[in-house]
Amino acid sequence: MRKNLTGRTVVIVVTILVCIFGIIGFPKSKAELMENLHNHIRLGLDLKGGSHLVLQVQVQDAVKTEADQAIERMKDEMRKQNIDYAGIDRNDPATVEEADKIQISVKGVPVGKTSVFRSMVSERFPTWTLTPVNSTDYRLDMRPSELVTLKRDTVERSIQTISNRINQLGLTEPTVQQYGQAGTDFEILVELPGVDDPARVRDIMQTTAQLEIDDVKEGPFPSR
């Protein structure tokens, strides 16, 4: 029995060594061995330490932005078709849970323009459902399927943006992926092995890129 255990142990050890040297190559010195281990074997967050962040995507902001853009387009279309109105605005969902409650209110549409207004909304704003409140006022609700698509795309774009910014740090094998239940949690998991300053990481991820155009007076100059 003891002989069998010894034989199995030898086989296991040899197999492990073959796998390790197959990954890192056979080293010629201790220094080369350590360098190969460092270059080819990556320690995860549990062994190396680092930052573990769970971020919530504010999908309600994306929904409100979509509504704002629809309002501007609607004003332009109503102006083109000579449809008067008293006001167009939206509500203000404050949380992720309230994102589905986004609404646009259109007030003061002349009764004589009702048919033209309905046709305009149907043709130009198919992602919204029009509901009359009274003879001159209307409410528009974003269709549920459009809400699902918008929120999903917002999370995907956020993951891509965060990944691009994290890559600027030159880290080895960071993790940026959706966290929790898709379609309900809207959260992103960020794991950064070896990074012990989560505040700096948050600053990098939250930095908004801005394009500036500056007018250079006089010149031309030989250099910047």
N, C-alpha and C positions, 0 to 999 in steps of 0.2 A: 504493500500500500504506500509506504514511504517512498519507494523507488518511483512509483507512478506519479506521485505528487511532484517529486523533484524533476522528473522528465517534463511534466506539463509546465512547471515554472520556467524551465529553460526555454521551452518553445515560446511561451508568452513573452519572456524578456527579449528573445531574439527577434520576434515579430515586431515588438514595439521599437527596438533599435533600428530595424530595417525601415519601418515607416518614418521614424524621425530623420534618419540619414537620407531617406528618399526625398524628404521635404527640404532639408537644409544643406544636403551634400555632405560628403565625408571630410571633416576638417583636418587640416595639417598641424594645427596648434590649438592651444586653449583659447588664445585671443581670437582666432578665426572661428572657433566653436561659439564663443559668446557673441561675436558679430553676426554669425548666421542665425543664432537663436533670436537675436534682437530684430533682424530684418525679416524673418520668415514666420515667426510665431507671435501672433498678436494677442495681447492680454485684454480681456474684456473689462467692463466696468466693475465687476465683482472682484477682480484680482488687482487691477491697476488703479482703481479709484477714478473719480471724475465727477461730472455733473449729470444729473438726471432731472429733466424738466418735463412737465406736462403743460402744454399751452392750449388754451381754448380759443378757437377762431370765432371772432365776433361777426357771425353770419348776418345778424340783424343790420349791421352797417352796410353790408353788400346789398341787402334787400332795399334799404332806404336809398342807396345810391341809384339802384335800378329804377325806383319810383321817381326820383328826382329827374332822371334822364327822360323818363316817359312823360313827365309833366312838361318839360321844356319842348319836347316834340309835339305834344298835344296843343300847347299854346300856339306853336308855329302853324300846325295844321288848321286850327280853328281860325287863325288870322287869314290864312289863304282862302278858306271857304266862307269867310264873312259870318262866322258864328260868334255872336257876342256871349259874354259870360261875366258873372259878378266876381268869381274867384275860383282858383284851382290850388289845392294844397293837399298834404298828406298827413297821416297821423305819425306818431314817433315811437315805434317799438323800442323799448329800452333794454331788453334782455334777449338772449338767444331763444328762450322759450316763447317770446312774443313775436318772433320774426314772421311767423305765418299769418299774423294779424294785420299785415301791411295793407293800407287802403288809400286810395286817392279819391278826394271829394271834388266834384265839379258843381258849382252853384250858379244859378241865374241864367241858364240856357233858355232863350226865348221859345215859347211853345211852338211857334211857327217854324223853328229850326230843329225840332225834335228828330224828324226823320233823317235829315242831313247829318246831325250829330251822331245818331245811332249807327248810320252807315259808315261814317268816318272812323268811329271806334272799332267797329267790326273788321274793317279792312286794314287799318293802320296799327291797331293794337290787339292782335289776336291772342296775346299772352295774358290779357286781362278780361275779366268778366264784368259786364256792365249791368248795374241794378238801379232802377229808378227809385229815388227816395220820395219825390213828389213830382208835380208837373214840370218843375224847372231845375230840380237838383238830382244829382246822380252819384253813385258810389261805384268805384272800380276795385275789384279784388284780384290779386294775382292768382292765376290758376294753380292748383295744387301740384300738378306735374312740373310746371315751370319753377315753382318754389323748390322742389326737390332737386331739379337740375342745377339751379343757381347756387344752392347751398353746397352741393357736392363739388361743383366747379370751383367755388370759393375755397374750400378746404384743399383741393388738389393744387390750386395756384399758390396757396399759402405754403404748402409743403415744398413746392418747387422753389419758391422765393427764399424760404429758410435754408434749404439745401444749398442754394447758390451762395448765400452769405456765410454759411458755416464752412463751405469749401475754401473761402478766403483765409481761414485760420490755418490751413495746411495740416489738419488733423488726420490721424490714421483711423479709418473705418468708423466714422461717426454714424449714428443711427437717427434718421429723421423719417418718421412714418406715422400713419393714422393710428390713433389710440382710441380704445373703447369701441362702442357699437357704431358702425357707419350709419349715417342718416339721422342719428339722434344725439350723439355726444359732441361731435364737431371738435375733437381734441387731437393734438399732435404730440407724439412722444419724441423727445430729443435727448439722446444719450451721447456724451462726449468723454470718452476715456482719456484720462490724464489732464483734464481741464478742471481746476479747482476754484474757478472764479465765475460762478453762475451769473453774477451781476453784470460782468463784462459781456458774457455771452448774450444776455437779454438785451443789452444796449446795442450790440451788433445786429441782432435779429429785428429790433424795433426801429432801426435807423431807416428813414425814408430817403430814397435817392431823389435828388433834385437836379434838374438841368438849369444852369444859369447862362444867360447870354449877356455878355458885358460889352459895352461900346468902348472901343479903344480910341481915345482922343489923339489927334495929331498923327505922328508916324508917317510912313512905315518905319519899324525898328528892326535892327539886324537880328534880334533874338527876342524871346518871350519876356 
